[in-house]
Amino acid sequence: MIQRYEVGARMSEMAVHNGVCYLAGQVAEDGSQDIGGQTRQVLAAIDALLVKAGTDKTKILRAQIFLADLADFPGMNAVWDAWVVAGNTPPRATVQAALAKPEWKIEIVVTAAL
């Protein structure tokens, strides 16, 4: 059985299947903030979705990070490093990508165990 959360016409924010939670790419609600502010918003959105599924960031299996500008890598990492739990840091990839809206600086996709 597949359980979907925050289902929209185009996509769902999250799907859970077979003990695994798959999140859609999370972006900042307030695109006017700098990389630190946008990263905090994205990580808070991830936390909230994981709680809805009954899991948390210590169970993230993989994270994919998309940055509009690799110059933001250190600023993003500063926020990320404060957010992750020591001993539970997930495998991660970070790439530069053109994001769907010009004000977005970061998008993060995670997969987590329940």
C-alpha positions in Angstrom: 0.0 0.0 0.0 1.2 3.5 -0.8 0.2 6.3 1.5 0.5 9.9 0.1 0.6 13.1 2.0 -0.4 16.6 0.9 -1.6 15.4 -2.5 -1.9 18.0 -5.2 -3.0 18.0 -8.8 0.7 17.8 -9.9 2.5 16.1 -7.1 2.4 14.9 -3.5 4.8 16.2 -0.9 5.5 12.8 0.4 4.8 9.1 -0.2 5.3 6.2 2.1 5.7 2.6 0.9 7.2 -0.5 2.4 8.7 1.2 5.4 10.3 4.0 3.3 9.3 7.7 3.2 10.0 9.6 0.0 9.8 13.4 0.1 9.4 15.7 -2.9 12.0 18.4 -3.3 11.5 21.0 -0.5 12.0 24.7 -1.1 11.8 27.8 0.9 8.4 29.5 1.4 10.2 32.9 1.7 12.5 33.2 -1.3 13.8 36.6 -0.2 16.0 35.1 2.5 19.7 34.4 2.2 21.0 30.8 1.9 21.0 30.4 5.7 17.4 31.4 6.0 16.3 29.4 3.0 18.1 26.3 4.2 16.6 26.6 7.7 13.1 26.8 6.1 13.7 23.8 3.9 15.0 21.7 6.8 12.0 22.7 9.0 9.7 21.5 6.1 11.6 18.2 6.0 11.3 17.8 9.8 7.5 18.5 9.6 6.9 16.0 6.8 8.9 13.3 8.5 6.9 13.8 11.7 3.7 13.3 9.8 5.0 9.9 8.6 6.1 8.9 12.1 9.9 9.2 11.6 12.6 11.9 12.0 15.9 13.1 10.6 17.9 10.5 12.3 16.4 7.9 9.9 17.2 9.8 6.7 18.7 7.2 4.2 19.8 9.7 1.6 19.7 13.5 0.9 20.1 15.2 -2.4 20.8 18.9 -2.3 20.4 21.3 -5.2 22.0 24.7 -5.0 21.3 27.5 -7.6 24.9 28.8 -6.9 27.7 26.7 -5.5 29.1 29.8 -3.8 26.3 29.2 -1.3 27.8 25.8 -0.4 29.6 27.0 2.8 26.5 28.9 4.1 24.2 25.9 3.4 26.7 23.6 5.2 26.8 25.8 8.3 23.0 25.3 8.7 23.1 21.7 7.7 25.8 20.9 10.2 23.8 22.4 13.0 20.7 20.5 12.0 22.0 16.9 11.5 22.4 14.6 14.4 26.0 13.5 15.1 26.3 9.8 14.3 23.3 9.9 12.1 24.5 12.0 9.2 23.0 10.6 6.0 24.7 9.9 2.7 24.4 13.1 0.7 25.0 14.6 -2.7 25.1 18.3 -3.5 25.0 19.7 -7.1 24.4 23.0 -8.8 21.1 23.2 -10.6 18.8 25.8 -12.2 15.8 25.8 -9.8 12.2 26.3 -10.9 12.0 29.9 -9.5 14.8 32.4 -9.6 14.4 33.4 -5.9 15.0 29.8 -4.8 18.6 29.2 -3.7 18.2 25.6 -2.5 16.0 22.5 -2.9 16.5 19.3 -0.8 15.1 15.8 -1.5 15.3 13.2 1.2 14.4 9.5 1.6 13.9 8.2 5.1 13.2 4.9 6.9 10.1 4.7 9.1 
